[in-house]
Amino acid sequence: MSTKIVGRSLAVAVGAALLLGSAGVRADEFTKQDMERWNAQFMQVVQKGRELWTSPELGKNGVACAQCHPNAANSHPETYPKFQKQIGKVVTLPEMINWCIRNPLEGQPLDVDSPEMTALVAYATYERRGVKLEPGKH
Amino acid sequence: MSNHYDRRSFLKAAGSVAAIGALPVTMVELAFAKPTENFTFAYISDAHIQHIRGTKFVNNWDRGLIRAVAEANLMTPPPDFVMFGGDLAQLGTQPELDHGAGMLAKLNAPLKVVMGEHDYYLDLGEYWSKLFGPQYYSFDHKGVHFVVLNSILTTDEWTFNRWPTPEQRMLEMAGLDNPNGSPFMVGEKQRDWLAKDLAKVTKDTPVVVFSHSPIQKIYKGWNFWTDDAEQVQALLKPFDKVNVIYGHVHQIQYNQIGNISFNSVMATAWPWPYPQSYAQAEQYLPKLTIPMNRADPFFERDATGWQMVNVNTGRVDLAYNLYNNKPRVVGFDPKLGHPVDKDLQSVALEPNRTHY
C-alpha cells in the first residue's frame, strides 16, 4: 500500500496523493476492514429504519408502517420510480413513503433527504434484497 | 376492476344469498342439501380498534368495523348469528375493547366472539372475558357442531416470565413481524377439553371450528401458524366433514388437509401482504390458494371486508364482500373434495393480475 512513485511527470499527482491519502490508499485499494466498516455503517442505518418503520411515533395517530407492511413487504422498492396513477406522476419511493405518513399515519411528511427518510428507504430496500430491479412496474 | 361497490348491488347480493341459499357470483347448490339444514351466518374479523388518546381512536379502523356491522344488518333475511373472529382491539386496552364492543352491540343478530392475540396479551383476556364470556366453548346449531378455540396462547415462559410489564408483553406480541414474539398454540389444556367435547359428537355431524390463527402452518415469521396444529387436526380427523375458519391473516387463504377444509376471513382494518411477497421468507402458502389481487392503499377500505358464510349440509361457502375488487366466493367442491374459488380456480390468471 505504499505510494512510492518516482518520475517527474508524476510529481503533481504524487503530491496530491500524499496530501489526500495519509493512509496512502487508492480508490481501487480497500481492505476487509474497510468493507466491514462500510457494511456496519449501512446496517446501522437499516436498523434505524427498522426502528422508524415499527415506531408509533413516526406519524400522529400511533399507526406504524409495519402494521400494514410487516418486514416492509408490499412496499416494492424495486418498482420505483414509477407512475403512480393516484398521484398523477412518476414518483420515487420516498414520495410514496411520505404519502403513507400523511394518510394512514396522519402525520407530517419528512424531508426526502432527511436521515429518517434515508433510513426508511434503506430498511425497505434491504428487506427486498435479491429481487431484480423493475422500475416502472405495476 | 370497474366492479364498483354500491349499496344497491350489495342489497341484491345479500338478498340472493339468503333467498336461495347460494351465493351471488356462481350459484353452487349441493344436490343433496336438505334446505332445512342450510343456513347463513356473517363473519366479521380483525377490526384492530386502536386508541390514540382520550376519546380519539384511529378513524380508518373504526370505519371498517362500522361499515361491516351496518352491512351485516342489511342481510335479508338476517344471518342466524354473527361471528367476530378476534383482534377487536390493537393493544388490548379497556378503551379499545369497550369502543369495539359498542360497535358490535349494534348488530341485530346474536354475536359470538373469538379471542385474538391483540385482545389477550395485555391482561391475558380478563377484560375481554368480562365483555364476551368464555375464551373457548362449543355450541350446536341446526345440526352443526361449532367449536370456538383460543388458538393464540403460547408458552408459559414467554407469557409469564419474559416481560417486565403487561404493556410490553402486549407490544411484543402485537408486532406481526417482531422476532421477539412467540408461536401461537392451542395448548394441552384446551386440547384435552376439545377431545372431551368432541367425544359427545357423532362422527357424521358436521364440525365447524373457529380459531384466530390458522390451525395449520403457513409462515412462522408472522404467526400464520399454530404450533400444535397437527395435534388439533388429529382430534378433528375422525369426523366426516370438518371446516376450520380463521382470521389473523387479513387475506383470502384456503386449503384442504385430509378431511379438514380451511378458510380464512378478511380483516375490516387493513390487508396484509401474502408471505411470499417477503423476499427473505420461507413460507408454505397452500397451493390451492389463489391470492387476492393487489391492495390499492389510496382507497382506504381496499382489500378489507367481511364475509357471508353459507353452510350447506355441513360444508361452508364464503362469499367475500370486497369493497374495491371483484367479489370472490370460495367454497367446498364436493367433486374435488376441497375448497375452490368459484370463478378463478379453473381459469388461467390474467397476465396482469399480480401487479403492484
Interface residues (C-beta under 8 A of the other chain):
Chain A: T54 N61 G62 V63 A66 Q67 C68 H69 P70 N71 A73 N74 H76 T79 Q86 W99 C100 N103 P104 E127 R128 R129 G130 V131 K137 H138
Chain B: H48 Q50 H51 I52 K56 V58 N60 G175 L176 D177 N178 G221 W222 W270 P271 W272 P273 P275 S277 Y278 A279 Q280 A281 A295 D296 P297 F298 N352 H355 Y356
